[in-house]
């Protein structure tokens, strides 16, 4: 089912129980939360109209439970994932998009090589220099994400190879909202025309598109409403405050 709520108004969705939803509406200090321009609030049970369509969308993805904070995929506006899994899921999704793009461009092999997670919080010292701080907890969280991604992405995709479909590749990027990605756009250009590239190592930025939607979710979760939401933690909030960046190194052979 497709929601009629514009995609930019449902970057994040909060599922509330009926009691909590009524309490927020009656609370003058929290009622403005319902009007957040990037978030939608659905109650379970008890939705109708457009909210019912959005609830059904969450139901099909096993996310329609009170306390769920769901984040919209930057590549498919009808797909949602729980906030605690968002970075891992969106990284895997973008890697698979690269694999699909490479196939359309005639690739013979797409191989995951490594993942790099960088998280730095800058602070100015008294002498005007900049230092970076990464806490032990943040390092442990990043290590868990890296381990999850290695497990999900390891291996090789092998194809028989074919002539590149340049028009099809551009259509794919447009449909998945990735026309502006420089690595993927460049890969298409390098496969177009004479002397086409035969091998390319790509450092895929997995946070560029996802950060806006995840930040919208964290703004709701960390706001003054003090909602009890599954998957949200102070460690998760600090990851994004401290400029989390995930990059996946991939080798593509044609």
N, C-alpha and C positions, 0 to 999 in steps of 0.2 A: 504494500500500500504506500502511496506517495502522499506526503504531507503538503497541504496548501499553504502552510506558513512559509514565507520567504526564507531561503537558506541562511541569509545573513542575520536573521532574527532568531535562529535556533542553533547557533554555534555550540551551545551547551544546553542540556535539558536536565531539569531537576524533577525527580519523582517524589511527591509528598503524600503522606497519608491525609485523609480528609480532615482529621482533627488539627494537624499542624497547619494545613493550608488555611483553615478558618482562623486559626490563632494569628497567623501572619497578617491576614486581611484586617483583623481587628486591632492590630498593634501599630500605632502611629509611627513608631521608630523603625518598623520593618516593612510596612506596606509598600514602600517605594521599590522594594526588591522585585516585586512582581512586574514592574514596568521596565526592567533592565532591557536595553535595546538589543542585546545579543543572546538573551536567555529566554527559555520557555519553561513554565512550571505546569506539570500535569499532576492530577491527583489520582490515586488508586485506592479503591474504585471510584467512579463517578465523573467521567469526562463525556463531553458531547461535541458534535460539530468538528471544527478543525482540530481541537485538542484530542478528540477521539481518534482521528486519523494519525496524529503523532503518537498517541498511546499505543495504537496497533503496530506502528513502525517499531517502537521499542519492544513490544511484546514478541514480535517475530525474531528479535535479536536477544531475547532472554534478559532484558534490562528493565522490564516494568515491575519494579519493586520499590516500595517506600524507602527512601534513603539513598537511592541511586543518583549519582552525578555522572551523566553521560556526555561524552565529547564527540562532536561531529567530525567525521573524516574530512580532511582538506581535499581529498581526491574524489570522494563520492558523498554527496550531501545527504543521501538517504542511509548512510551507514554510521552507526554510533558504537563507541566502546566505553567501558567504565574508565573513569579518570585515572585510576591507579595503574591501568594497563595501556594507557593511551600512547605513551612514547614508544614502547616496544611494538605495539600493534601497527602504528603508523610508519615506523621504520621498516618493518617487514613488508607492509603494503607498498611502500615506495620502491623497495628492492624488487618486488615482483613486477611492478610497473616497468622498471628498467629492463627486466628479463623479457617482458612482453614486447617492449620497444625494440630490443635487440633482435628478437625473433622476426619482427616485421622488417627489420633492416637487413635480414639475411644472415644473422649470426650462426656460427657453428657451436660455440661454447660460451656460456656465461658462468663464471666461477667467483664465488664469494671468497675474499681473501682475509679481511680483518675488519674490525669495528673499533672506532676511536671515540671515546667520550671525554669531552673537555668541559670543565666547569670551573670558572674563575670569578671570584668576587674582588673587584678592584677597590683599593682604599688609598687615599692620599696620606703620605707621611708628613711630618713637620718640615722636612727639608724640601718638600715639593715633588718627591719621587713617588712612583706608583708601585705598590706591592700587591700580590695576589694571595688570597687566603682560601684554602680548601680544607674543610673540617674532616675529622676522621669518619663521622657518620655519613657525610656526603660521599666520601671515597668508597665506603662500604656499599651504599645504595647504588652508586655508579657501577661498581663491580658486579652487583647482582644483575643490573640491566645488561651489561656487556655479556655476562654468562648466558642470559636468556637469549640474547640475539645470536650469539655463536651457535647455540643449540638449534635455533629456528632457521638460520640462514646457511649453515654449513652445507657443503656439497657443490655439485656442478650440474648445470642444465646443458644438455647436448642436443643439437639439432642437425639435420642433414645439410643445412645451408641453402640459400636461395638468393636470387637477385633482390636488391633492396626495393621496398615499396615506400618511396619517399612521401608520396601523398598520404598513404595510409598511416605512416608514422606521425606526420603532422596532425592528422585527424585524431589520432590516439591521444596525443598530448593535449590538444584542445578539449577533448571530451573529459579528460581527467584533470583539467584545470592546471596544467603544467607547462603551458606555452612559454612562460617566463623563466623556466629553469635553465640556467646557462649550460650546465653539463649535458643535459639531455638534448637541448636544442643544438648544441655544437656537435654532438654525436650524429645527429641527422645530417647536418651540413657536411661532415667529414665522409659520409657514405654516399653523398650525391655527386654525380658526374664522374669524369675520368679520374684515375689515380685515387680511387676510394680507399679509405683506411682499412687495414687488415687486422689490426690489434689495437685495443685502447684500454688503458687502466683508468678507471673513473673513481674519483673520490666523491661519493654521493652524499649531499647534505640532506639529512633526514629531518631536520628541525625547522628548516626555513618556512615551509608552508604550515606545519602543525602548530607552531608556537602561538599564533593568534587565537586559535580555538581553545588550546589548553589554558592560556592565560585568562580567557573569558570564564572558563570553568573555575579556575583558582580564585578569581576575583569574587565570584559568588560564594565559594566555599570559605574563603578567608575573611568575608565581609562582616559587618556588625550584626547580621541576623543570627549568627552562631547556629547554623543548621547542623544537624547530625547526619553526616554523609559518609557512606561506605567508600573506602579507598582513599579518602583524603587524609593527609597527615602534614605536620609541620615540615618534615623532611622533604616531602614532595613539593611543598610551596617554596622551600629554600632552593631546590634544584633550579627552578625557573627564575627566581629572584637573582640567582648567581649565574645567569646566562649559560644554561645547559646547551651543549651542542653535540650532536651525534653525527658521525660521518662513517659511511660504509665504503671500504675499498673493494672494488670489483674489477675483474679482468674480463673483457669481452673480446672474443676472437671471431673473425669472419672468414 
